[in-house]
Amino acid sequence: MATSATFPYRLDNRWKPMFVVLGVRDTDGVDLTEDGMFRAKYGYFSVETPLDNIDHTEITGPHRWYTAVGPRLSFADDGLTFGTNHTSGLCVAFKKPIRKVIGLKNHSALWVSVADPKGLATAIGR
């Protein structure tokens, strides 16, 4: 990737009090850096991995709000959610799991509710 790109979250203002407590800001989101890194910031939480570690992506949604909003673990697997709305987002699957952020296991996927999931998927190229 020759240039960096930033994909902010689509914040649902109904959850603003929770975002304040979690430290989520309008500037949080996913950054794809010039040096080939994928970085996602969600308030006090963050993940980072090389773009080469991304296996594939999938646009998903809508979801039930209680499974999509907040920092969450998947009940089905070891996936992590950085959710700011339940309308849509991008699931990013990793070749090698990323270091755990919450829970007991490393994460094989991250779901992010960015404002432009299609644009992020295109920029990642997988």
GROMACS elastic network, one bead per residue, 0.5 to 0.9 nm:
[ bonds ]
;  ai    aj funct       b0    kb
    1     4     6  0.74427   500
    1    32     6  0.83344   500
    1    33     6  0.77784   500
    1    34     6  0.61249   500
    1    35     6  0.77222   500
    1    36     6  0.63433   500
    1   123     6  0.85275   500
    1   124     6  0.87337   500
    2    33     6  0.86528   500
    2    34     6  0.58058   500
    2    35     6  0.83530   500
    2    36     6  0.86700   500
    3    32     6  0.82903   500
    3    33     6  0.69110   500
    3    34     6  0.50585   500
    3    35     6  0.87151   500
    4    31     6  0.71884   500
    4    32     6  0.53826   500
    4    35     6  0.83614   500
    4    36     6  0.86380   500
    5    30     6  0.83059   500
    5    31     6  0.57738   500
    5    32     6  0.51906   500
    5    33     6  0.66164   500
    5    34     6  0.84044   500
    5   120     6  0.87606   500
    5   123     6  0.80325   500
    6    29     6  0.70675   500
    6    30     6  0.57839   500
    6    32     6  0.64075   500
    6    33     6  0.84690   500
    6   120     6  0.86398   500
    7    28     6  0.84709   500
    7    29     6  0.55624   500
    7    30     6  0.50687   500
    7    31     6  0.63288   500
    7    32     6  0.84394   500
    7   114     6  0.61496   500
    7   115     6  0.70238   500
    7   116     6  0.68491   500
    7   117     6  0.83464   500
    7   119     6  0.82279   500
    7   120     6  0.67398   500
    8    11     6  0.88123   500
    8    26     6  0.72488   500
    8    27     6  0.64227   500
    8    28     6  0.58677   500
    8    30     6  0.63040   500
    8    31     6  0.84624   500
    8   113     6  0.86389   500
    8   114     6  0.55273   500
    8   115     6  0.61679   500
    8   116     6  0.80189   500
    9    26     6  0.74461   500
    9    27     6  0.81670   500
    9    28     6  0.66276   500
    9    29     6  0.51233   500
    9    30     6  0.78647   500
    9    42     6  0.89359   500
    9    83     6  0.82010   500
    9    84     6  0.65869   500
    9    85     6  0.84794   500
    9   112     6  0.75870   500
    9   113     6  0.56591   500
    9   115     6  0.51791   500
    9   116     6  0.81871   500
   10    26     6  0.86815   500
   10    29     6  0.89056   500
   10    83     6  0.89426   500
   10    84     6  0.62650   500
   10    85     6  0.65806   500
   10   113     6  0.63428   500
   10   114     6  0.53717   500
   10   116     6  0.81889   500
   11    14     6  0.86631   500
   11    15     6  0.79849   500
   11    16     6  0.79146   500
   11    19     6  0.87892   500
   11    25     6  0.89954   500
   11    26     6  0.76027   500
   11    83     6  0.86749   500
   11    84     6  0.50267   500
   11    85     6  0.61107   500
   11   113     6  0.83810   500
   11   114     6  0.85072   500
   11   115     6  0.81776   500
   12    15     6  0.60025   500
   12    16     6  0.71972   500
   12    84     6  0.60436   500
   12    85     6  0.52617   500
   12    86     6  0.84299   500
   13    17     6  0.84474   500
   13    19     6  0.89445   500
   13    84     6  0.88240   500
   13    85     6  0.88473   500
   14    17     6  0.79627   500
   15    18     6  0.54605   500
   15    19     6  0.63668   500
   15    20     6  0.88904   500
   15    69     6  0.80933   500
   15    70     6  0.88562   500
   15    84     6  0.76663   500
   15    85     6  0.83395   500
   16    20     6  0.61838   500
   16    21     6  0.87514   500
   16    24     6  0.88369   500
   17    20     6  0.51741   500
   17    21     6  0.64805   500
   17    22     6  0.87833   500
   18    21     6  0.51853   500
   18    22     6  0.62095   500
   18    23     6  0.85547   500
   18    24     6  0.84958   500
   18    70     6  0.79062   500
   19    22     6  0.50389   500
   19    23     6  0.59424   500
   19    25     6  0.73560   500
   19    43     6  0.76371   500
   19    70     6  0.79648   500
   19    84     6  0.80788   500
   20    23     6  0.50807   500
   20    24     6  0.60534   500
   20    25     6  0.76375   500
   20    43     6  0.85110   500
   21    24     6  0.77867   500
   21    43     6  0.87756   500
   22    42     6  0.80111   500
   22    43     6  0.54932   500
   22    44     6  0.63327   500
   22    45     6  0.85129   500
   22    70     6  0.85267   500
   22    71     6  0.88334   500
   23    42     6  0.75919   500
   23    44     6  0.57878   500
   23    45     6  0.87963   500
   24    27     6  0.82263   500
   24    28     6  0.64649   500
   24    41     6  0.83425   500
   24    42     6  0.55687   500
   24    44     6  0.73289   500
   24    45     6  0.89528   500
   24    84     6  0.89320   500
   25    28     6  0.53703   500
   25    29     6  0.88037   500
   25    42     6  0.79024   500
   25    43     6  0.65400   500
   26    29     6  0.81908   500
   27    41     6  0.89763   500
   28    40     6  0.77425   500
   28    41     6  0.54335   500
   28    42     6  0.58656   500
   28    43     6  0.69548   500
   29    39     6  0.82506   500
   29    40     6  0.56543   500
   29    41     6  0.54483   500
   29    42     6  0.66473   500
   29   112     6  0.80719   500
   29   113     6  0.85605   500
   29   114     6  0.66623   500
   30    38     6  0.71226   500
   30    39     6  0.55605   500
   30    41     6  0.64452   500
   30    42     6  0.88678   500
   30   112     6  0.80709   500
   30   114     6  0.75845   500
   30   120     6  0.84026   500
   31    37     6  0.78776   500
   31    38     6  0.59713   500
   31    39     6  0.50806   500
   31    40     6  0.63056   500
   31    41     6  0.83587   500
   32    35     6  0.84729   500
   32    36     6  0.68238   500
   32    37     6  0.57115   500
   32    39     6  0.64459   500
   32    40     6  0.88411   500
   32    51     6  0.79011   500
   32   120     6  0.89012   500
   32   123     6  0.81422   500
   32   124     6  0.78974   500
   33    36     6  0.54180   500
   33    37     6  0.51998   500
   33    38     6  0.67007   500
   33    39     6  0.78938   500
   34    37     6  0.73772   500
   35    50     6  0.87135   500
   36    49     6  0.88592   500
   36    50     6  0.58907   500
   36    51     6  0.55537   500
   36    52     6  0.76992   500
   37    48     6  0.68971   500
   37    49     6  0.58317   500
   37    51     6  0.52125   500
   37    52     6  0.82838   500
   38    47     6  0.80728   500
   38    48     6  0.56094   500
   38    49     6  0.53993   500
   38    50     6  0.57876   500
   38    51     6  0.54877   500
   38    54     6  0.87234   500
   38   124     6  0.87010   500
   39    46     6  0.72292   500
   39    47     6  0.57235   500
   39    49     6  0.67400   500
   39    50     6  0.86043   500
   40    45     6  0.84062   500
   40    46     6  0.54880   500
   40    47     6  0.53423   500
   40    48     6  0.65622   500
   40    82     6  0.84519   500
   40   112     6  0.81860   500
   41    44     6  0.76463   500
   41    45     6  0.60415   500
   41    47     6  0.67155   500
   41    48     6  0.88326   500
   41    82     6  0.83857   500
   42    45     6  0.50813   500
   42    46     6  0.58848   500
   42    47     6  0.88197   500
   42    70     6  0.89971   500
   42    71     6  0.78997   500
   42    82     6  0.62489   500
   42    83     6  0.84533   500
   43    46     6  0.76133   500
   45    71     6  0.82223   500
   45    82     6  0.86689   500
   45   101     6  0.70391   500
   45   102     6  0.89398   500
   46   101     6  0.75118   500
   47    98     6  0.76065   500
   47    99     6  0.77506   500
   47   100     6  0.86691   500
   47   101     6  0.74653   500
   48    98     6  0.77276   500
   48    99     6  0.86634   500
   49    52     6  0.82124   500
   49    53     6  0.65936   500
   49    54     6  0.82113   500
   49    94     6  0.88812   500
   49    98     6  0.69077   500
   50    53     6  0.54050   500
   50    54     6  0.75297   500
   51    54     6  0.55339   500
   51    55     6  0.89552   500
   51   124     6  0.72443   500
   52    55     6  0.77859   500
   52    94     6  0.89793   500
   52    95     6  0.85116   500
   53    93     6  0.86835   500
   53    94     6  0.56049   500
   53    95     6  0.53175   500
   53    96     6  0.64149   500
   53    97     6  0.86247   500
   53    98     6  0.89821   500
   54    57     6  0.78754   500
   54    92     6  0.68551   500
   54    93     6  0.59533   500
   54    95     6  0.58746   500
   54    96     6  0.82698   500
   54   124     6  0.82058   500
   54   126     6  0.74333   500
   55    92     6  0.77224   500
   55    93     6  0.55569   500
   55    94     6  0.50662   500
   55    95     6  0.51600   500
   55    96     6  0.87395   500
   55   126     6  0.67851   500
   56    91     6  0.83773   500
   56    92     6  0.62207   500
   56    93     6  0.54368   500
   56    94     6  0.72247   500
   56    95     6  0.85955   500
   56   121     6  0.86994   500
   56   124     6  0.87512   500
   56   125     6  0.83636   500
   57    90     6  0.65897   500
   57    91     6  0.54328   500
   57    93     6  0.60182   500
   57    94     6  0.89769   500
   57   121     6  0.62374   500
   57   124     6  0.82857   500
   57   125     6  0.86356   500
   57   126     6  0.59596   500
   58    89     6  0.84637   500
   58    90     6  0.56411   500
   58    91     6  0.51120   500
   58    92     6  0.67695   500
   58    93     6  0.83573   500
   58   117     6  0.88051   500
   58   118     6  0.89738   500
   58   121     6  0.75683   500
   58   126     6  0.89372   500
   59    88     6  0.71374   500
   59    89     6  0.57738   500
   59    91     6  0.62196   500
   59    92     6  0.89157   500
   59   117     6  0.63838   500
   59   118     6  0.69863   500
   59   121     6  0.78365   500
   60    63     6  0.80010   500
   60    87     6  0.85841   500
   60    88     6  0.56484   500
   60    89     6  0.56208   500
   60    90     6  0.60821   500
   60    91     6  0.69886   500
   60   111     6  0.88308   500
   60   117     6  0.88261   500
   61    64     6  0.87612   500
   61    86     6  0.69081   500
   61    87     6  0.55540   500
   61    89     6  0.64053   500
   61    90     6  0.86332   500
   62    65     6  0.87418   500
   62    68     6  0.89263   500
   62    86     6  0.57292   500
   62    88     6  0.52310   500
   62    89     6  0.83017   500
   63    66     6  0.83643   500
   63    67     6  0.68670   500
   63    68     6  0.62404   500
   63    85     6  0.88833   500
   63    86     6  0.51660   500
   63    87     6  0.64041   500
   63    88     6  0.73826   500
   64    67     6  0.55399   500
   64    68     6  0.63819   500
   64    69     6  0.86935   500
   64    86     6  0.62739   500
   64    87     6  0.86337   500
   65    68     6  0.51356   500
   65    69     6  0.57351   500
   65    85     6  0.70962   500
   65    86     6  0.50739   500
   65    87     6  0.84330   500
   66    69     6  0.60790   500
   66    70     6  0.84164   500
   66    86     6  0.83231   500
   67    70     6  0.83347   500
   67    72     6  0.76038   500
   67    73     6  0.89331   500
   67    74     6  0.81346   500
   67    81     6  0.87420   500
   67    83     6  0.87429   500
   67    86     6  0.79992   500
   68    71     6  0.83877   500
   68    72     6  0.76365   500
   68    81     6  0.69872   500
   68    82     6  0.79665   500
   68    83     6  0.53352   500
   68    84     6  0.74789   500
   68    85     6  0.66212   500
   68    86     6  0.52336   500
   68    87     6  0.86892   500
   68   111     6  0.86756   500
   68   113     6  0.83594   500
   69    72     6  0.77429   500
   69    81     6  0.79470   500
   69    82     6  0.73582   500
   69    84     6  0.51813   500
   69    85     6  0.55973   500
   69    86     6  0.63417   500
   69   113     6  0.87098   500
   70    81     6  0.71454   500
   70    82     6  0.59896   500
   70    84     6  0.63099   500
   70    85     6  0.85134   500
   71    80     6  0.72233   500
   71    81     6  0.53433   500
   71    83     6  0.62396   500
   71    84     6  0.88647   500
   71   102     6  0.83345   500
   72    79     6  0.83661   500
   72    80     6  0.57435   500
   72    82     6  0.68756   500
   72    83     6  0.78657   500
   72   102     6  0.79068   500
   73    76     6  0.87790   500
   73    77     6  0.79799   500
   73    78     6  0.65539   500
   73    79     6  0.57843   500
   73    81     6  0.61909   500
   73   102     6  0.74496   500
   73   103     6  0.72308   500
   73   107     6  0.89025   500
   74    77     6  0.55102   500
   74    78     6  0.60100   500
   74    79     6  0.51866   500
   74    80     6  0.62618   500
   74    81     6  0.74285   500
   75    78     6  0.76513   500
   75    79     6  0.83553   500
   76    79     6  0.80348   500
   77    80     6  0.89191   500
   77   107     6  0.86014   500
   77   108     6  0.82391   500
   77   109     6  0.88778   500
   78   103     6  0.84875   500
   78   104     6  0.88757   500
   78   105     6  0.65842   500
   78   106     6  0.69172   500
   78   107     6  0.51767   500
   78   108     6  0.61771   500
   78   109     6  0.73387   500
   79    93     6  0.86265   500
   79   106     6  0.84439   500
   79   107     6  0.51744   500
   79   108     6  0.56825   500
   79   110     6  0.57102   500
   79   111     6  0.75725   500
   80   100     6  0.86967   500
   80   101     6  0.80441   500
   80   102     6  0.79790   500
   80   107     6  0.62408   500
   80   108     6  0.80739   500
   80   109     6  0.62138   500
   80   111     6  0.62939   500
   80   112     6  0.88060   500
   81    91     6  0.87112   500
   81   109     6  0.84692   500
   81   110     6  0.56183   500
   81   112     6  0.62094   500
   81   113     6  0.84618   500
   82   110     6  0.73591   500
   82   111     6  0.61121   500
   82   112     6  0.50652   500
   82   113     6  0.68074   500
   83    86     6  0.73145   500
   83    89     6  0.82177   500
   83   111     6  0.73104   500
   83   112     6  0.58425   500
   83   113     6  0.52555   500
   83   114     6  0.84440   500
   84   112     6  0.81118   500
   84   113     6  0.58800   500
   84   114     6  0.80619   500
   85    88     6  0.73016   500
   85    89     6  0.83869   500
   85   113     6  0.62782   500
   85   114     6  0.88067   500
   86    89     6  0.79274   500
   86   113     6  0.75848   500
   87   113     6  0.80336   500
   88   112     6  0.87233   500
   88   113     6  0.60941   500
   88   114     6  0.79610   500
   88   115     6  0.82950   500
   88   117     6  0.74885   500
   89   111     6  0.65906   500
   89   112     6  0.54291   500
   89   114     6  0.58301   500
   89   115     6  0.76937   500
   89   116     6  0.79188   500
   89   117     6  0.54507   500
   89   118     6  0.86567   500
   90   110     6  0.81107   500
   90   111     6  0.54972   500
   90   112     6  0.54162   500
   90   113     6  0.63910   500
   90   114     6  0.72755   500
   90   116     6  0.87919   500
   90   117     6  0.52781   500
   90   118     6  0.78041   500
   90   120     6  0.78246   500
   90   121     6  0.72846   500
   91   109     6  0.67034   500
   91   110     6  0.56719   500
   91   112     6  0.65272   500
   91   113     6  0.88247   500
   91   117     6  0.89567   500
   92   108     6  0.86361   500
   92   109     6  0.54304   500
   92   110     6  0.51838   500
   92   111     6  0.61346   500
   92   112     6  0.79531   500
   92   121     6  0.85414   500
   93    96     6  0.89717   500
   93    97     6  0.85279   500
   93   108     6  0.60359   500
   93   110     6  0.65886   500
   93   111     6  0.86451   500
   94    97     6  0.57943   500
   94    98     6  0.73750   500
   94   107     6  0.82388   500
   94   108     6  0.53938   500
   94   109     6  0.57201   500
   94   110     6  0.82742   500
   95    98     6  0.89981   500
   95   108     6  0.74436   500
   96   107     6  0.87388   500
   96   108     6  0.68525   500
   97   100     6  0.84140   500
   97   106     6  0.56709   500
   97   107     6  0.50112   500
   97   109     6  0.72848   500
   98   101     6  0.86624   500
   98   106     6  0.56355   500
   98   107     6  0.52362   500
   98   108     6  0.64589   500
   98   109     6  0.80252   500
   99   105     6  0.80502   500
   99   107     6  0.65276   500
  100   103     6  0.68672   500
  100   104     6  0.70681   500
  100   105     6  0.57978   500
  100   107     6  0.57613   500
  101   104     6  0.87404   500
  101   105     6  0.86930   500
  101   106     6  0.76125   500
  101   107     6  0.79750   500
  102   105     6  0.80415   500
  102   106     6  0.85935   500
  103   106     6  0.81381   500
  107   110     6  0.72273   500
  112   117     6  0.82341   500
  113   116     6  0.83736   500
  113   117     6  0.73085   500
  114   117     6  0.56711   500
  114   120     6  0.80474   500
  115   119     6  0.89655   500
  116   119     6  0.52629   500
  116   120     6  0.63152   500
  116   121     6  0.87178   500
  117   120     6  0.50996   500
  117   121     6  0.61180   500
  117   122     6  0.85632   500
  118   121     6  0.50827   500
  118   122     6  0.61293   500
  118   123     6  0.85673   500
  119   122     6  0.50703   500
  119   123     6  0.60884   500
  119   124     6  0.85992   500
  120   123     6  0.50226   500
  120   124     6  0.61312   500
  120   125     6  0.84786   500
  121   124     6  0.51909   500
  121   125     6  0.61300   500
  121   126     6  0.66726   500
  122   126     6  0.73078   500
  123   126     6  0.84280   500
